[in-house]
Amino acid sequence: DVVMTQTPPSLSVAIGQSVSISCKSSQSLVYSDGKTYLHWLLQSSGRSPKRLIYQVSNLDSGVPDRFSGTGSQKDFTLKISRVEAKDLGVYYCAQTTHFPLTFGSGTKLEIK
Amino acid sequence: EVQLVETGGGLVRPGSSLKLSCATSGFTFSNTWMNWVRQAPGKGLEWVALIKDKYSNYEANYAESVKGRFTISRDDSKSRVYLQMNTLRDQDTATYYCTRTIDFDYWGQGVMVTVSS
C-alpha cells in the first residue's frame, strides 16, 4: 500500500500568516497517463471533508487562491497564504493513483 | 447542484449485517465512479470501496480490511450506490461517507454505523 506521511500533525498560526503542510508518499504518484493523482481535502469541525485541490495544483471551484499546491513524484506541499479563521480544521492529502486509495493522517490547523 | 445523501446507518451487534444507501442527484450518475470512505470516531479517513461505471464493467475495488465482508453495488436507474456490510466487527464503527469519482470531488454528509454488543 502507498503510505502517505503528512507533517506536521498540527499547526497553530495567527490570522494573516502563511503555513505549509507536507505530504510524502512511499511510491511515486505519477500514473501511466502521466498525471499525478494527489489531492488535498479540508474537514472542518463536524463537517464532511471537502476537496480543495486536485492533481497536485488545481484549485476546486470556489477555493480561494490563497491555497496552492505544489510537488511531484513523492513529495507534495499545500500552502495557505494569509490564513483566515475559516481555514481551521484538519487537512488531508489523498492519493488515487494506486489501489488501495490512501490518505495522509491529517494536519490539524488551529488559529492562535 | 451535486448532492449525495447517505442513509441506512445505525447500531448493530457484532456479526450482523447492514446495508448503506447513497442517493445522488445533480450529475450523470451512470458514467461516474463512486466510493465509500469511512472515518472511525476521532480518527482519520479510510477508503473502503470503489465501483466503476458500466463502461468499466462495474468493476469494484476494496480495502483489504473489508474484502470478503463488504460489497459495493449501484443502481444506475435510481442513481444510487450501496454498501452491503456483512459480518460486522467493532472496528467497523465509523461514519461512512459516499464520495463521487475516484478523486473524491464531492462528499455526502455521512452516516454513522456503530457496531457494539
HADDOCK unambig.tbl for C-alpha pairs under 7 A between the chains (distance, minus, plus):
assign (segid A and resid 48 and name CA) (segid B and resid 107 and name CA) 6.63 0.50 0.50
assign (segid A and resid 48 and name CA) (segid B and resid 108 and name CA) 6.92 0.50 0.50
assign (segid A and resid 48 and name CA) (segid B and resid 109 and name CA) 5.58 0.50 0.50
assign (segid A and resid 48 and name CA) (segid B and resid 110 and name CA) 6.95 0.50 0.50
assign (segid A and resid 49 and name CA) (segid B and resid 107 and name CA) 6.74 0.50 0.50
assign (segid A and resid 50 and name CA) (segid B and resid 106 and name CA) 6.92 0.50 0.50
assign (segid A and resid 50 and name CA) (segid B and resid 107 and name CA) 6.87 0.50 0.50
assign (segid A and resid 51 and name CA) (segid B and resid 104 and name CA) 6.96 0.50 0.50
assign (segid A and resid 51 and name CA) (segid B and resid 105 and name CA) 5.78 0.50 0.50
assign (segid A and resid 96 and name CA) (segid B and resid 102 and name CA) 6.56 0.50 0.50
assign (segid A and resid 96 and name CA) (segid B and resid 103 and name CA) 6.30 0.50 0.50
assign (segid A and resid 100 and name CA) (segid B and resid 63 and name CA) 5.93 0.50 0.50
assign (segid A and resid 101 and name CA) (segid B and resid 47 and name CA) 6.09 0.50 0.50
assign (segid A and resid 102 and name CA) (segid B and resid 46 and name CA) 6.89 0.50 0.50
assign (segid A and resid 102 and name CA) (segid B and resid 47 and name CA) 6.45 0.50 0.50
assign (segid A and resid 103 and name CA) (segid B and resid 45 and name CA) 6.39 0.50 0.50
assign (segid A and resid 103 and name CA) (segid B and resid 46 and name CA) 6.83 0.50 0.50
assign (segid A and resid 105 and name CA) (segid B and resid 44 and name CA) 5.79 0.50 0.50
assign (segid A and resid 106 and name CA) (segid B and resid 44 and name CA) 6.69 0.50 0.50
